[in-house]
Amino acid sequence: MQQFLFPYLRAPILVGLLLIAISNVALAKENTVLILGDSISAAYGMSLEEGWVALLARQIAETHPQHRVINASISGETTVGAPNRVDRLLEEHEPSVVVIELGGNDGLRGFPVSQLRENLEQLAQRSNQAGAQVVMVSIQIPPNYGTRYTTSFHESYALTAENRDSILTPFILDGIATNPDLMQADGIHPKAEAQPDMLRNMLPYIEKALQ
């Protein structure tokens, strides 16, 4: 009689194993934090391991071990170029959180603010449609670009965050950009010593998104 019971015993076991496998795949896909940034997040002028994103990954591994951090930042990236690759990144990593740290290069090149806003909106919208919570990182540019432009530029991040129900952070280089000891010779990129401060500026907002 036992031989007739075996097929029935195997079925629940197989179903259980299948459900576990499916849940594990879903977990891996849902718990990714994708950083979409430029040289500020790509650790320009230092090793990637010294950058704030690497520090974030180590922090997240301790406090939220079910999450992983993917750094898709590229030096020189703009809000014009990022939309060309965001769909592929979203499909590949299926993140639950997307951190958008872009726009600095747009401002330095004098791109129209209207274009910046449109591109930020597009990036946030695509991320939302892929099921991700967006963290919008505020960026500021040097005042020599004119008060009207720099003010309108900075306000774009708050407007986009409000329109797309995103979490808005303060300026990632807050308390850093005005300290020459923490900035590289170009006056644009932070030193390795500044990376922990950058992480402290970003971490509360990224943790909010994880919750």
WOCOR-V825545 format. One line per field, one symbol per residue. phi: phi as a letter, one per 30 degrees, with the letter a starting at -180 (. if undefined). burial: + if it has 16 or more other ideal C-beta (glycine too) atoms within 10 Angstrom, else -. A space follows every 10 residues. Layout:
phi: ???
burial: ???
This chain:
phi: .ddddeeddd eddddddddd dddddddddd ccccccbcdd ccheiadedc ddddddeddd ddcbddcbcc ccdbeidbdd deedbddddd ddchdcbbcc cbkeddddci dedddedddd dddddddddd jcdcccddbb cedddjdddd dddddddddd dddchcdccd edcdicecce dccdediccd dddddddddd dceedddddd d
burial: ---------- ---------- ---------- ++++++++++ ++++++---- +++++++--+ ---+--++++ ++++--++++ ++---+--++ --++++++++ +++++++--- +-+--+++++ ++++-++--+ -+++++++++ +--------+ -+++-++--+ +--+-++++- -++--++--- -++----+++ ++-++-+++- +++-++--++ -
